[in-house]
Amino acid sequence: MKVGRRAFMGFVAGGIAGTLLSPLPWKLTDDVAIWTQNWSWRPSPEKGHRAGMRTLCTMCGAACSVEVDLINRERAIYVRGSDINPLNKGGVCALGESAVQFVYAPYRIQQPMKQTKQRGDRTGFQPISWKDALGELAKKLNDLRTRGNAHQVACLTGRKYTTTYDLWKQFFRAYGSPNVFTMPHESDGHPAVAYAIFGTDSPFAFDIENASGILSFGAEWADGWGPCAHLGRVFARWLEERPGKAPTAVIQVSSRLSMSATKAQEWIAVKPGTEAALALGIAHIIIRENRVFQGIKEYEGYDRWFNFEGESQPGFRDFVMKEYPPERVAGITGLSVSKIEEITRWLTSQPKPLVIWGSGGSGSPEFFYHELAYVALNMLLGNFEDKGMCSFTSIAPRMSMPESYVEPVAPRLDVSAGTSGIFRDMINSLYPFLNAVSLKKGYPIDVLFVDEANPLYSLANSEMVEQACAQVKTIVALTSFMDETAIQADIILPVPVMLERWNDVSALPGIPFTIYGISSPVIKTRYNLKHSGDIILQLALILGNPVDMALPWKKYEDVLKARLQAIADTGRGAVSDVNTDFALLVSDSSIRKNYRGSSDLFKKLKEGAIWYDTPRRASEFVTTETGRPRFISSFLEREGITTEKLEFFMPHFTTADAGKNTKDYPLLLVGYTVSHLSSTTLPNAPLMMKNIWDFNLIHRDGFVEINPKTALELGFSEGSEALLRTSHGEARVRVHLTKTVPPGMVTMVKGLGHRAYDEYVANRGVRVVALTEVQIDPVTALGVEKGTRAQLAHV
Amino acid sequence: MAQGQGKASGNIVVVVAFLMGFIGALVVGWVVFPRVLYSTHYQPVNFSHLTHSDNDCDYCHYFRSDGTYSGIPNIDNCRECHEEMLGDSEAERILVEEYIKQNKPIPWLVYEWQPDNVYFSHVPHRDIDCVRCHRDVSKEENNPVVYVNRLTGYSKTTMKMTECEKCHAERGASNACQVCHK
């Protein structure tokens, strides 16, 4: 049979008919559409087994336990709070929740780099091996030491309460330099105040979980004053009402209607920067109405006291009664006398009253005399007695380190240059140090290690900080990211991020419990990185005696194990679990030890739990001659403050000097931090950028917030463009009208306006600290951010 | 006459050719094509749901505190009972020696893995019977073979969008795009 053209056509027609009646064309069409979902360049989450691992979050040092979800135990995809830690109890802040995004961020540094062109030129960074990088650094350090200039090496770290900071201190002690600083913190002034009154240099701590009524002077507890997730949980507890426990009332004193003020029972709006005057006015009424703690008369300096010449001087009681009558305080603060009396009676009627204070959101320390006022108010309430609400921050037991101290050739630079405060190097006076470097006072700084800090972004007085960095011969940045400071560095040593590394938290300033936690790596380090601790140990090894003798560990993990051994050796404390409740923990609580030894402790802490111990009584910290707190510090007199002007010995209110030129700069600019944005070392992760209100940032435009009355006077409307000017510079902004800001004030959120990282972070909004200045406290020499005179001009 | 016979014969040839093409295409479309399209995979360990029927389902498949669902239990679940061998089956030997003792997660193959552009959460569907979407495993001794589409990479049993839409429509749930495609 011959198959002709017609038969072939019939075969094809049959084939087509059969194909159409089969699933082939339809299924294939559908599958091809789905296949396009799997093109290799389309971002797709890794598939595989999903399992969780616990660890401690150290993104911000608040010691939250977290669970990290991993795919195939390699790829981190999700971070959530764990409930085995009573501090956060399942909560986690925006930074912790974004931890995964930092691991896979495109701006991570992948290997050591060296600047080969002019400083600040991003194209000049060339890869360098670890051996060469550390070798070159060790050679510089060795040369300086040989020439007797070891003191010309400095370190600035972003974290204080970690063993890495202890290693830096030990390294510098053995090397022969006193120049170790940390980035500014709200509690930086506490050691000075605590030393003056109590003879201890520990930061204050507060029993905020058990207070029945809290009077907060600018302590923005909902926006970064203290550990964020912990305070979120404490806030929920304040609201609880059950038999025997009424809701905790909070009164927030601040000039701006902050997040803390909105969550408080009452917001007391005072004139900007006058919170301390109100504290002293309240002290006056407490004394006048004899509502003071009855043991107060035993405190030195409450009644009359004697100076070095043996002359009788008026005490705190007489000083406050004379200087701060409610009528005067009403004039300073803008409140009525009856309101001040009402607040006082509310405070003293509380069974467990507590006074807390802070920076009003700027994140900087407070003035020395203002902090004295808040502490004095707590003393009048008996809060530093054994059942009181105030104590001091305890640091977890440390391992003993070999004594390899080399006397520095010169004291710390700010002390040498005469720019430090009267407490000298007890205080972390970073701004005077940088000022001395910038003005070439004292001696030069040849090498500056910047460990996980970004001073060129987060410090105010930008010109001075930039000038100081320009004077340093070699800047070594230990960082995970190409941030503003890394760009200006000469050598970059990349360090792993949180989920890839060991780390620890040894204390929480403001929290009375002793805690210790370690963060263990849950995924492998992605690039060619070394932990800061390992860098210190390896540099010590290359430098040789006595530095290597001072740091006898091979790797950072061994250092943490040594610290755990020291903790285990005390035989104290316990490991947290889901039932641990810090509110039930008081100084005379007995804790059942639930770990066997250091190995067991290591195993348990590696899985995200924390070690804790009972809070220590305030009296255990007091080392004054009388063993009691005092209102008058002989230390101040010894340092040359004379009793001619009594207020120099007393808590008193000082007006913040924001600049005299109120004609050209009629407004007061205040930058403030919020808990959902990072304004210090780390940038904002994509998740955080999504959470920004559209009245803080739209596209690339940052906003200033002003009162509608101010806007009316200046002719601005919602969203209009403006030029924000201060004596430090100007920035183009948009205007947001809000009654949360008092007339005459202009506020801006901190954490925006980066010049580094990627296109989603850089050049978005305004870096407010580029326009603001710090005022140097005359006693502590700490940089205080209170406000800067500014003007808003039409574009 | 001869011309008429030749024409009839030619028609038969065309019909036969048509039928050959038709049947051949049907065979290719219904039999050959699926065999070519899907690759065959077996689970790394045979898990008998029947053997474990004494346990409640939520012993292994439960909602975590954050709302995610333990569709594929963690190896720690297995370890609770199988730290050591309980029986003598080959499947249990593999489980204990190759996974539990080595603390290695079992690379289970998923029958219903949804595409990445689908946001599916079990929590809002918790009141619906499992078997509305999943096979009934209560009497299952052996895990079924997993057929993976070579073109798409998804399992043959991955539920299609029409099923979701149908059920949403029946129950009055929204069928708006953003409900499932975030």
Chai-1 contact restraints between the chains, C-beta under 6 A:
chainA,res_idxA,chainB,res_idxB,connection_type,confidence,min_distance_angstrom,max_distance_angstrom,comment,restraint_id
A,R6,B,V14,contact,1.0,0.0,6.0,A-B,restraint_1
A,A7,B,V13,contact,1.0,0.0,6.0,A-B,restraint_2
A,A7,B,V14,contact,1.0,0.0,6.0,A-B,restraint_3
A,A7,B,A17,contact,1.0,0.0,6.0,A-B,restraint_4
A,G10,B,V14,contact,1.0,0.0,6.0,A-B,restraint_5
A,G10,B,A17,contact,1.0,0.0,6.0,A-B,restraint_6
A,G10,B,F18,contact,1.0,0.0,6.0,A-B,restraint_7
A,F11,B,A17,contact,1.0,0.0,6.0,A-B,restraint_8
A,F11,B,M20,contact,1.0,0.0,6.0,A-B,restraint_9
A,F11,B,G21,contact,1.0,0.0,6.0,A-B,restraint_10
A,A13,B,F18,contact,1.0,0.0,6.0,A-B,restraint_11
A,G14,B,F18,contact,1.0,0.0,6.0,A-B,restraint_12
A,G14,B,G21,contact,1.0,0.0,6.0,A-B,restraint_13
A,G14,B,F22,contact,1.0,0.0,6.0,A-B,restraint_14
A,G15,B,G21,contact,1.0,0.0,6.0,A-B,restraint_15
A,G15,B,A25,contact,1.0,0.0,6.0,A-B,restraint_16
A,A17,B,F22,contact,1.0,0.0,6.0,A-B,restraint_17
A,G18,B,F22,contact,1.0,0.0,6.0,A-B,restraint_18
A,G18,B,A25,contact,1.0,0.0,6.0,A-B,restraint_19
A,G18,B,L26,contact,1.0,0.0,6.0,A-B,restraint_20
A,T19,B,A25,contact,1.0,0.0,6.0,A-B,restraint_21
A,T19,B,G29,contact,1.0,0.0,6.0,A-B,restraint_22
A,S22,B,L26,contact,1.0,0.0,6.0,A-B,restraint_23
A,S22,B,G29,contact,1.0,0.0,6.0,A-B,restraint_24
A,S22,B,W30,contact,1.0,0.0,6.0,A-B,restraint_25
A,L24,B,G29,contact,1.0,0.0,6.0,A-B,restraint_26
A,L24,B,F33,contact,1.0,0.0,6.0,A-B,restraint_27
A,D31,B,L151,contact,1.0,0.0,6.0,A-B,restraint_28
A,D31,B,T152,contact,1.0,0.0,6.0,A-B,restraint_29
A,I34,B,T152,contact,1.0,0.0,6.0,A-B,restraint_30
A,W35,B,L151,contact,1.0,0.0,6.0,A-B,restraint_31
A,W35,B,T152,contact,1.0,0.0,6.0,A-B,restraint_32
A,Q37,B,P115,contact,1.0,0.0,6.0,A-B,restraint_33
A,N38,B,G153,contact,1.0,0.0,6.0,A-B,restraint_34
A,S44,B,D116,contact,1.0,0.0,6.0,A-B,restraint_35
A,H49,B,P105,contact,1.0,0.0,6.0,A-B,restraint_36
A,A51,B,N74,contact,1.0,0.0,6.0,A-B,restraint_37
A,A51,B,P105,contact,1.0,0.0,6.0,A-B,restraint_38
A,R80,B,D66,contact,1.0,0.0,6.0,A-B,restraint_39
